[in-house]
Amino acid sequence: MNNILKHLLIFCLTISFFSCSLNRKFESNRKQTEANPWTHLNFKDQTKDFNFAIVSDNSGGRRPGVFEDAIQKLNKLKPDFVISVGDLIDTKDYKLDSSKFDDKLIKERWLEFNNITKQLKVPFFYVAGNNDIRNSKMETHWSKQFGATYYHFKYKTALFIVLNSEDKPGSKYGEISDHQMNWLKTILEENTSASWTFIFLHRPMWLYKNNQDWKKIEELTMNRKLTVFAGHHHTYSKATANGHNYYGLATTGGASSLKFEKGQFDHISWVSVSDSIPQISNILLNGIWGDNPSSLEKK
C-alpha cells in the first residue's frame, strides 16, 4: 500500500512540474538579479486582453483590389476578429426603382464580396449600409444570407452591438425603428455588467443635428463605458459626447480622393482592449508591408 501511495505521489509531482513548465511565460538562462537586460516581466495577460479590427466603406465607387488587400494584411496582423461598418457591396450603378433591380447582379456582388471575406482566417461580422439594403429587394437578399440586420454578441467581458441605421431605406440621416430601439434597450438592460460597450452602425447619426433617434440612444447609453464606430461619409472624424468617443471611419476601398489632410484614406482601425479599456489606432493600408522586398515596389 505504501508503494502505491509513493508512486501516486511521484506521479502527481511529475504532472505538477510539467504543468508549471507549460504555463511558464518566460524562461532565461539568467538568474533574476537586481540588474537585468530587460525593463520588466509584466507580460500581457492574454486571457483578458484582446484585439479586433474594423474595416470601413467598400462602395460608392469601389476601387478594385483595395478591400482584398486589406483582408490579406489582416491575416498577417491576426486580430481576434474583424467587424465592418457597412457599405460592403457597390451599388453605384443600381437604379433606385426596386422594380428594375437585377437579382442576378445583386447575387453576383454578394458572391464577389463573400469570396473575399472567406479568405479571412478570423471571424468577420457584417454591418448593413445604405448601399447594401437600399430597398426591400436588397433587404430580402440580406435576410436570406445573413438573417438579422441588427444583433449583439459578447466577447470576453465586452458587449458588441450592431445597429441597422437603414431601418427606413432611403432615409437621408438614418433611422432606428421603435422595434429596434426597444430591442436595444432590452440588450443594454440584460448586460449591465459588461466592462465596455461597442456600438457599430453605418451612418454617423450623431453628426446630424437634432436626430431624435440618436438622442434616444445617447439616453440609453448615458451611464455606460461606450465607444461607437460608423462609416458612410468616407472621411475620418472623431467626436466626444457624454464622455464617449464616436468615430466616423474613412474607407477600405470605397470612393475617396485619398487626400490625407482631408481625412480621406484607406485604413483599418485597430482596437486593443487591455484591462477592459480600448485604445484605438488607425493603420493606413499602404503602411503595412510584407517581408518580400518586391512588395515595396508596388506601393
Disulfide bonds with the S-S distance in Angstrom:
none
